[in-house]
Amino acid sequence: MIRFSKYHGCGNDFVILTEESALGWSYSELAKQICHRQLGIGADGLIIVKQDPLEMIFYNSDGSRAPMCGNGIRCFAKYCFDEGICIKEAYSVETLAGTMGVKIIGRDPFLVEVDMGKPDFDPKRCGIKTTKDSFLKQKLQLKNGQIEVSSCFMGTIHAVVWLDDVNGSNLERLGEEISNHPVFTEKTNVNFVQVLSPKTLRLMTYERGAGMTYACGTGACASVVIGALEGKCDREAFALLPYGQLRIEQKTDDEVMMTGPAVRTALGCFEEK
């Protein structure tokens, strides 16, 4: 039996375990089992908490490892607080994308501010097959025509697509096609973004290892960064998601700050298969 906790950040949900609880497991295989919506607990991803130093190890529900997860790191912080692993107001967390600064700014509701680092527009960082120095406002040929995308590395690989309305029924199909486009040699997360005002964006995300999700923190950061660069929004804006909102701010030194909630929804034991 594996003791687990389940959390969500604006609807993006995660099963969280300590490194000791997952001892002897392949993290990839455990993620596929425990995150399965019908046969497991059900979640968008699995987070393993490693200590000394404090590290977040993140796997998507399909068993693939991702360098970072914006909603996940806030849930990671809430788990560490709930379990007494780290109750400091500010501290650092190691991830594959680098060291992230975490700051707890509210207890009820539990709000976390995360220093997400700086965006990287080098196509090589995103595994993009191109000779260009950046991949902004680029046309991709899809089955039913062309679509314009802009990409950057913001904790992980992201593409941003601007739409007049993000409530369309074909987003999953479109997201899957863009994510698997040959130009993205490592696939990509795809953010569909609607501009409501210079201060407010509405966002839906197709994640390369989980499909359509209710929220994506790194995707919200990438969307505001690219939106500001393309004159569609301010450098500080809210990302509206189906189950909450995130405040994103790109500082004058280009560091990106993300603030949002984290909620525990369940405690239990997962029976090994």
PyMOL commands that set and color helices and strands:
alter all, ss='L'
color gray80, all
select helices_A, chain A and resi 27-34+70-82+123-126+171-179+217-229
alter helices_A, ss='H'
color red, helices_A
select strands_A, chain A and resi 2-9+12-18+45-50+55-60+90-95+98-107+110-115+138-142+145-153+157-162+189-197+200-207+211-213+236-241+244-250+256-261+263-270
alter strands_A, ss='S'
color yellow, strands_A
deselect
rebuild
show_as cartoon
